[in-house]
Amino acid sequence: MALHKPWWFSEESVMVSTAPTCGLTKGGRLLPLVDRTTGNRVQVKDPETEELVDAVNDRLLDDMEALVDGRTTDTLRFIPRDSVSMRNAVPIYYDRRFDEAFHEAMETERFAGFTSATIGELLEGGVIEIQNGHGSPSADQRVGDVPYIKVSDLRAGLVNINPTNRVPYQVAQKFWKGGKPDLRAFDLLCPERTSKNIGDFCVLMPGQEQVLLTKEIIVMRPGKKANFDAFYLLWAMTLKVVRDQWRRVIFMQTNREDVGKRYLEISVPVPTSKEVGESVSAEFRDYFTTVARARERLAAYLSEAGDHHFFVSGTEPPDEEEEGVAKAPADE
């Protein structure tokens, strides 16, 4: 029996809708449409009763109606069949608006002194270095002195050490390959699998190098062939045209967002000279180096005073022995 094919059907392309809503909440209720300006629900007339009812936020329906009418939308497009892979059968992955916006920006006067490359190309060429976090110790092992950094500790551009979440040095050594953390001051840290903050980069400040990073963190720094420093790299990664590209490569894995290695496809601007990179990132460099100096002064005071309950880069002494948790002898 022959199947009916709609007029828009094509053997060469695949229709992809990246509509963010389908009219239902996670609980299965109708999703109301909210006016972004007023914050109020939008109301429309019910076609049967003519009473005012809440409009439904159903962008998928909008896309399907546009498809039938022969119209296009921001979230509806046809992708060449050869470009679609069932290994990445997630609609947002084929939304190239963010990539196109980046390349359009690169043609403007603001980026006259730049070329562009993907993160993967920079990694392969030795321009940047990337490594993953160390590992994730079990909750019962978090009773020592080495700060354990989770993805929730990466906030507002900084690594926020939680003094109550630490592991013994011997445990940290097992996760540090070679017995050392292999971290440097001003390394960039980014969540790889988490909720809502993948793509947000934070700076590891001087004094924080002796930490244990959960395995769900990406560590990035300039490589030997880079003509820029970590502050330029942070400047580039925080550009909106770069940050928006992460939205295309973040998929859901079970109950959390996951980026996998797809972030290597993200394009970033590359300065044509060291001077160009230093010029555009000057404010980033000034801010973080100023903060670093202030932290060092405060840490020195806290270490000397010894009577404050305030945690900065490991200057606070370990907690008193907890019930059932034995401390290692001093000579260990």
BELGI-V574285 format. One record per run of one state. SS is the DSSP state (H for helix, E for strand, L for the rest). FROM is the first residue (numbers start at 1). LEN is the number of residues. If there is no record, write none. Layout:
ss,from,len
SS,FROM,LEN
SS,FROM,LEN
This chain:
ss,from,len
L,1,12
E,13,5
L,18,6
E,24,1
L,25,5
E,30,1
L,31,1
E,32,1
L,33,1
E,34,1
L,35,6
E,41,1
L,42,1
E,43,3
L,46,6
E,52,3
L,55,1
E,56,1
L,57,2
H,59,11
L,70,3
E,73,1
L,74,2
E,76,5
H,81,3
L,84,2
H,86,3
L,89,2
H,91,4
L,95,2
H,97,10
L,107,2
H,109,3
L,112,2
E,114,5
H,119,6
L,125,3
E,128,5
L,133,6
H,139,3
L,142,4
E,146,4
L,150,1
H,151,3
E,154,2
L,156,2
E,158,2
L,160,6
E,166,2
L,168,1
H,169,7
L,176,1
H,177,3
L,180,8
E,188,4
L,192,1
E,193,2
L,195,6
E,201,3
L,204,8
E,212,2
L,214,3
E,217,6
L,223,7
H,230,8
L,238,2
H,240,4
L,244,2
H,246,4
L,250,1
E,251,3
L,254,2
E,256,3
L,259,3
H,262,4
L,266,1
E,267,5
L,272,2
H,274,7
L,281,1
H,282,24
L,306,27
